[in-house]
Amino acid sequence: MFFRFRKTAPAPAPTAAPRIARACGELDSLPLAFSPLIAEMMALYCHTRPIGALSQSEQCAEEYRLVARSVVHHILEGWQNQTDGHGTIDDLLLEPRRPRTPAAPYQRAGERAQHLAA
């Protein structure tokens, strides 16, 4: 039995095309160049999106709690490293409040009068 080898043309060298690394379309507001840390966080975000729908069809509460606790622990550890040990879970879960200085009553009344006059 004889084997014949086909001669194929060599594959063209890959061209250096710019690659845009996007984990999810929803995160288009992030800059194109991001760190491996942000890439991992984006991947985590994209991979956890279907959890809500999956949890409606499965019942494994104890296992879910254990794994979720581990995931949250890793995220909190990263946040503490980002904030020199000062970050808390509340920083991640709660919307930060904007510092506001209360306006003097006469300022608010003047602004209201201007608004009503317009």
Steps between C-alpha positions, in 0.01 A plus 500: 500500500637837402435823680488819309571826668331804370705811479304789633592861476641635824250689710540875473670664794252651742467872467517720802139612513399717791294301746243662717462292812138529606344262746149644468334755281349669805844606616581713196558802721827355630815609319650263245820445695426343834698296746480124557314577824226689318487229231439238772232716660330547162510124439353439846222747426419341166509146633272579795227673297293181442503399868164664568327301226677174589406533866131495407524147363733339755485452876843468663494775762774366727749446217407838352565673834840336543621586150353851510671565833834395349452722196406799716801431723736517200340821375523659844864395532574670169314813608696514825823473301382786278423722800805420717287295737236767558234370261186336634226292345267799540721696261420243233133445578378849578495796268742758643333815619606823342624755750259791511518820688157616604400827340399787720121552509522837327701345214241230445216750513676727249561208264137398530381853429722514191366163384139606547558830322637327191 
